[in-house]
C-alpha cells in the first residue's frame, strides 16, 4: 500500500512538472458568459425549413432547470416543443405541426 501511494505521489509530481502550473481557463469568464446569455435571449431564429430543405430534428437539450431547447437543422428553435422522450412537436410555415423523433428527417 505504501509503495502504491509513493508511486502515485511521484506520478503526480511528474505530471505537474510536465504540464506546468498554467493549464488555462476551463470555464468562461463572467464577461464571456454574459455575452452568451445575451445572444441566447436575443436570438431570432426563423421558422424551421425556411431554407427550402428538409427538417431534421438533431436533438433535444434538457437543462438542469427543466427548460428544453429543440435543435432543428443544427440551430435551436424556441417555437418547437419537446414532447415524449426523444420527440418534438414542430410548427410548420403552413400552420400545421409535425411530430419528429430525434434523427428523423421530414422532406
Secondary structure as GFF3:
##gff-version 3
##sequence-region A 1 107
A	DSSP	alpha_helix	2	19	.	.	.	ID=ss1
A	DSSP	alpha_helix	30	41	.	.	.	ID=ss2
A	DSSP	beta_strand	55	62	.	.	.	ID=ss3
A	DSSP	beta_strand	68	72	.	.	.	ID=ss4
A	DSSP	beta_strand	75	77	.	.	.	ID=ss5
A	DSSP	beta_strand	81	82	.	.	.	ID=ss6
A	DSSP	beta_strand	87	91	.	.	.	ID=ss7
A	DSSP	beta_strand	97	101	.	.	.	ID=ss8
A	DSSP	beta_strand	105	106	.	.	.	ID=ss9
###
